[in-house]
Each structure stands twice: as C-alpha cells, then as structure tokens.
Amino acid sequence: MRRPHTFHPQTLDAAQILGVEIARARRDRRWTTTELAERAGISPVTLRKIERGEPTVQLGSAFEVATLLGIVLFAPDRRALTTMLEHARTRLQLLPARVRESAHRDHDAF
C-alpha cells in the first residue's frame, strides 16, 4: 500500500497559481473544459484537476494546457526557452555526475 505524499506548501501554492491562470485563460477564450481537454489530449477530469491545482497531475499535461492557452512558462518564446535550457545544461555539466553520501555526516546542531 502506498503512503500518501505530503507536498511542501510552496509546491501546493505554485500548482494552484498555475491552475487559476489556466482556468482564467480558458474562460477568457470561452473554451469549455471539454474543448480544451480535447485539444490537449487529456480527459476533462484531468483538466479540472489541473485547474484546481492538484499536484499529482502529470507535469507534461499541465504544461501542455498552459502552452495551448498562451501562458508563459519560464520564457516568453521558444528561442528564449532554448537558450535557458542550454545555460542550465552547461551549469549542470560543471557539477559531478554522481553525488555520494559522505562518510561522516555534518551535524547542524550548534
């Protein structure tokens, strides 16, 4: 049996903000949940979960819906997003490929 996952409050807030923005943009375009869900290739139930900000929805589904509605994700256009991705990959390459647990643990107690 799986344990329920507890999400950090910041995660929950971010998911809800994205959900509210998606609901606002959909209503502004006067699209029904069925219409948008069909365009995104998801079920209306999944779309409603995204709009409620449920954090268990697949990230790709939420991003696809946001993109279809013209909601900016990280950068205003694809070229800027590609540049951001290249910079992020470059920074990642500067770090070790693996992280191992240290032999001794630091104690945070003073």
Steps between C-alpha positions, in 0.01 A plus 500: 500500500637841403549769757331830419752761391517825692583800282683811615268803533699686233439213258128508572487878454686485168270226367196702603633818337556313174153347528333836555688652205394208280136533606511876442654469153255223401199705609642810331511304172150367574613139463320227691698250704405236242634713212832574670541143625446372146759743360749392768432129457390451861172426672275777635553350848877550465445857383283573802775360725753729331272801549456411869878487536523137600872421517461136396416583137772424246726799448494457122121517492491820706772661286325396177174660611683818606681516166178454304355796689806720440613504864871579520704218655848618604561709186288703258579295188657176383834658410542652846396170655760315291768746615398447863520124453849523346623713792347262754664200332836680496475573874401139566808374314720692744376285786594139576291242316440307820452606858605256766409502864791630704676267741429733789185698547509863593299590803295816477461529876703782650 
